[in-house]
Amino acid sequence: MKRFDTRLVSLCPLARDYFELRFQWPLSKPSAGDTSGLQDTVPKPGTFLTIRTGGQYDPVLRRPFALSDFDASHNEAAVIFQKRGRGTSWLADLQPGACLDILGPLGRGFDIPPRGYRPVLVAGGIGLGPMLYLARFLAKKADAGHCEAPITVLGFRSADFVPRMDLLGGTVICTDDGSAGFHGTVVDWLLTADTGLPPAYYGCGPLPMMAVLDRLAGQRRAPFQAAVEQWMACGIGACAGCAVAMKDGSYIKACVDGPVVDGRLVNWEA
């Protein structure tokens, strides 16, 4: 984790009120004798960052965003956000070259599933971002023989919210009203889909979707890694404002114990 100032590379509208913000990412060069390369500064899929928005003290709190892409060849990273309040409205008005105050990467990311399991990535709404990054990451790992090729299932209310961007092959679009792709929810699609191998579920999205995905993973005895969406204040574990209820009655902090957790342990009905 580190704080750094960087420059906005591009701000692209993706769908109604949704934007992709792309910026320069500082990659440190390995020191002499260091065999780890740049891995210490490459953010893991599922991790997040916080951005200071507006003036120095207003809004007071930074805004958290999951990473949606990372391009080491150009030293660039990206987040996808929905314009819905003061902080995100400020971001949506930025121009390329604007300065960004960023803290990250933060939190725990996704793990690669073992060979023999089909990674099935499921996202709804703003949960799109971390799943897109994970899909690209796992596709590269699959090409190298480290895991199976992923299937990505994205759910939206209507075609108005489907992002205008290049998506990986094998991506399934679902819309509630049938205006694009599969007519139904992501869970409707999963109930009838043949993944070819035992599934390993990855999810990020609204609580009702995550609760159903948890039950489906339980019925199929499938692993389930979940990126929890929770309001955050500090992002570093100091305030406990992002507490997540677990099935055993305990609570974890999404910012430091997550955002990625074992989805089978979360109390999605709390």
C-alpha positions in Angstrom: 0.0 0.0 0.0 1.2 3.5 -0.8 -0.1 6.9 -1.5 0.9 8.5 -4.8 0.0 11.3 -7.2 -0.6 10.4 -10.8 -2.2 11.6 -14.0 -5.5 10.8 -15.6 -4.9 9.1 -19.0 -8.6 8.9 -20.1 -12.1 9.0 -18.9 -14.5 7.1 -21.1 -18.3 6.7 -20.7 -19.3 3.1 -20.8 -23.0 3.1 -20.3 -25.7 5.2 -18.6 -23.9 7.0 -15.7 -21.0 4.5 -15.9 -17.4 5.5 -16.7 -14.0 4.0 -17.0 -11.2 6.1 -15.4 -7.7 5.1 -16.6 -4.5 6.5 -15.0 -0.8 6.0 -14.8 0.4 3.4 -12.3 3.9 3.7 -10.7 5.8 0.5 -11.3 9.1 0.2 -9.4 12.0 -1.3 -11.2 13.6 -4.4 -9.5 16.8 -3.7 -7.6 20.1 -5.6 -8.3 19.7 -9.2 -7.4 15.9 -9.0 -7.1 14.3 -11.9 -8.9 10.7 -10.8 -8.1 10.5 -8.4 -11.0 7.6 -5.9 -10.8 5.2 -8.2 -8.9 5.4 -6.2 -5.7 3.7 -3.3 -7.4 1.3 -5.1 -9.7 -2.1 -5.0 -8.1 -3.9 -8.3 -7.6 -7.5 -8.7 -9.1 -10.0 -8.0 -6.4 -7.9 -5.4 -4.6 -9.0 -1.8 -4.5 -7.8 1.8 -4.1 -9.1 5.1 -2.7 -9.1 8.4 -4.6 -9.4 11.8 -3.0 -12.1 13.7 -4.7 -12.8 17.4 -4.8 -10.8 19.8 -2.7 -8.3 18.9 0.0 -10.9 18.6 2.8 -14.3 18.5 1.0 -15.4 15.8 0.6 -13.5 14.6 3.6 -13.5 10.9 2.9 -11.7 9.2 0.0 -13.8 7.2 -2.4 -13.0 3.4 -2.8 -12.9 1.7 -6.2 -12.1 -1.8 -7.2 -9.5 -2.1 -10.0 -11.0 -3.1 -13.3 -7.9 -3.4 -15.4 -4.1 -3.3 -15.2 -1.8 -2.9 -18.2 1.9 -3.4 -17.2 3.1 -2.7 -20.8 1.8 0.9 -20.6 2.0 1.3 -16.8 -1.7 2.0 -16.6 -4.6 0.9 -14.3 -8.3 1.5 -14.5 -11.4 1.6 -12.3 -15.1 1.6 -13.4 -17.5 3.8 -11.4 -21.1 4.9 -11.4 -21.8 8.6 -11.2 -24.2 8.9 -8.3 -22.9 11.5 -5.7 -20.6 14.4 -5.1 -17.4 12.5 -5.3 -18.1 10.5 -8.4 -19.7 13.5 -10.1 -16.4 15.3 -9.6 -14.5 12.4 -11.1 -16.9 12.3 -14.1 -16.0 15.9 -14.9 -12.2 15.4 -15.0 -10.1 15.9 -18.1 -7.1 13.9 -19.3 -4.0 15.1 -17.6 -5.8 15.9 -14.3 -3.9 15.0 -11.1 -5.2 12.2 -9.0 -4.4 11.5 -5.3 -4.5 7.7 -4.9 -4.0 5.3 -2.0 -3.5 1.6 -3.0 -3.5 -1.2 -3.7 -5.6 -2.1 -0.7 -7.2 -5.3 0.7 -7.1 -9.0 -0.3 -7.6 -10.2 -3.9 -8.7 -13.3 -5.7 -6.9 -16.6 -5.7 -6.4 -18.8 -8.8 -8.6 -22.0 -8.8 -6.9 -25.3 -9.1 -6.7 -27.1 -12.4 -9.8 -29.1 -13.1 -12.3 -26.4 -12.0 -14.0 -24.0 -14.4 -13.7 -20.4 -13.1 -17.2 -18.9 -13.4 -17.1 -15.2 -12.8 -20.5 -13.6 -12.0 -21.1 -9.8 -11.7 -24.1 -7.5 -11.3 -24.1 -3.7 -11.6 -21.0 -2.0 -10.4 -19.5 -5.4 -9.5 -18.5 -5.5 -13.2 -15.1 -3.8 -12.5 -13.3 -6.5 -10.5 -14.7 -9.3 -12.6 -13.4 -7.8 -15.8 -9.9 -7.5 -14.4 -10.1 -11.1 -13.0 -11.4 -12.4 -16.3 -8.4 -11.0 -18.2 -6.0 -12.2 -15.5 -7.3 -15.7 -15.5 -7.4 -15.9 -19.3 -3.7 -15.2 -19.3 -3.1 -17.8 -16.6 -5.1 -20.3 -18.6 -3.0 -19.6 -21.7 0.0 -20.4 -19.6 -1.6 -23.6 -18.4 -2.1 -22.5 -14.8 -5.9 -22.8 -14.7 -8.9 -23.5 -16.9 -10.3 -20.8 -19.2 -12.9 -18.6 -17.4 -16.5 -18.0 -18.2 -17.8 -14.5 -17.3 -21.5 -13.8 -16.7 -22.5 -10.2 -16.4 -26.0 -9.1 -15.4 -27.7 -5.7 -16.1 -31.2 -4.2 -15.8 -31.3 -3.4 -19.5 -29.2 -2.7 -22.6 -28.7 0.9 -21.4 -26.4 -0.4 -18.7 -24.3 -2.8 -20.8 -20.8 -1.4 -21.2 -19.6 -0.3 -24.6 -16.2 -1.9 -24.4 -14.3 -4.9 -25.7 -15.2 -8.0 -23.6 -13.4 -11.4 -23.6 -14.7 -14.3 -25.6 -16.9 -16.5 -23.5 -18.6 -13.5 -21.8 -22.3 -13.9 -21.3 -24.5 -10.8 -21.1 -27.8 -11.1 -19.2 -30.5 -8.4 -18.9 -33.6 -8.4 -16.8 -35.8 -7.1 -19.6 -34.2 -9.2 -22.4 -33.1 -6.0 -24.3 -29.6 -7.5 -24.7 -28.2 -11.0 -24.5 -29.9 -13.6 -22.3 -33.3 -12.7 -21.0 -33.1 -13.2 -17.3 -30.7 -12.9 -14.3 -27.2 -14.2 -14.1 -28.5 -16.9 -11.7 -31.2 -17.9 -14.3 -28.4 -18.5 -16.8 -26.2 -20.4 -14.3 -29.0 -22.8 -13.4 -29.2 -24.2 -17.0 -25.6 -23.7 -18.2 -23.1 -26.5 -18.8 -19.7 -25.3 -17.7 -18.0 -28.5 -18.8 -16.1 -28.9 -15.6 -16.9 -28.5 -11.9 -17.4 -24.7 -11.3 -15.4 -22.5 -9.1 -17.5 -19.4 -8.5 -16.3 -15.8 -8.2 -18.9 -13.1 -7.5 -19.4 -9.4 -7.0 -22.7 -7.6 -7.0 -25.9 -6.9 -5.2 -26.7 -8.8 -2.0 -29.7 -10.7 -3.4 -27.6 -12.0 -6.3 -24.7 -12.9 -3.9 -27.1 -14.7 -1.6 -28.5 -16.9 -4.4 -25.0 -17.5 -5.7 -24.0 -18.7 -2.2 -26.9 -21.2 -2.1 -26.0 -22.4 -5.6 -22.4 -22.9 -4.6 -23.6 -24.8 -1.6 -25.9 -27.1 -3.6 -23.1 -27.9 -6.0 -20.4 -28.0 -3.4 -18.4 -25.5 -5.3 -15.8 -23.0 -4.0 -17.0 -19.5 -4.0 -14.8 -16.4 -3.7 -16.7 -13.2 -3.2 -15.7 -9.5 -3.4 -18.0 -7.9 -0.8 -19.4 -4.4 -1.7 -19.5 -2.3 1.5 -19.5 1.3 2.3 -16.0 2.3 3.5 -14.6 5.3 5.3 -10.9 4.9 6.0 -10.1 1.9 3.8 -7.3 0.8 6.0 -9.0 -1.0 8.9 -9.0 1.9 11.4 -12.7 2.8 11.6 -14.6 -0.5 11.4 -17.2 1.2 9.2 -17.2 -1.6 6.6 -18.1 -4.5 8.9 -19.4 -7.6 7.2 -21.5 -10.1 9.1 -20.4 -13.8 8.9 -22.5 -16.9 9.4 -20.8 -17.8 12.6 -21.9 -14.5 14.2 -18.6 -12.7 13.9 -17.7 -9.6 11.8 -14.8 -8.9 9.5 -13.6 -5.6 8.0 -14.1 -5.6 4.3 -11.1 -3.3 3.7 -8.4 -5.4 5.3 -10.0 -8.9 5.7 -11.4 -8.6 2.2 -12.8 -7.3 -0.1 -12.3 -10.9 -1.3 -13.5 -13.5 1.2 -14.8 -17.1 1.2 -18.3 -16.4 0.1 -19.6 -19.5 1.8 -18.8 -18.0 5.2 -20.6 -14.6 4.7 -24.1 -14.0 6.1 -25.7 -12.6 2.9 -29.1 -12.4 4.6 -27.9 -10.1 7.4 
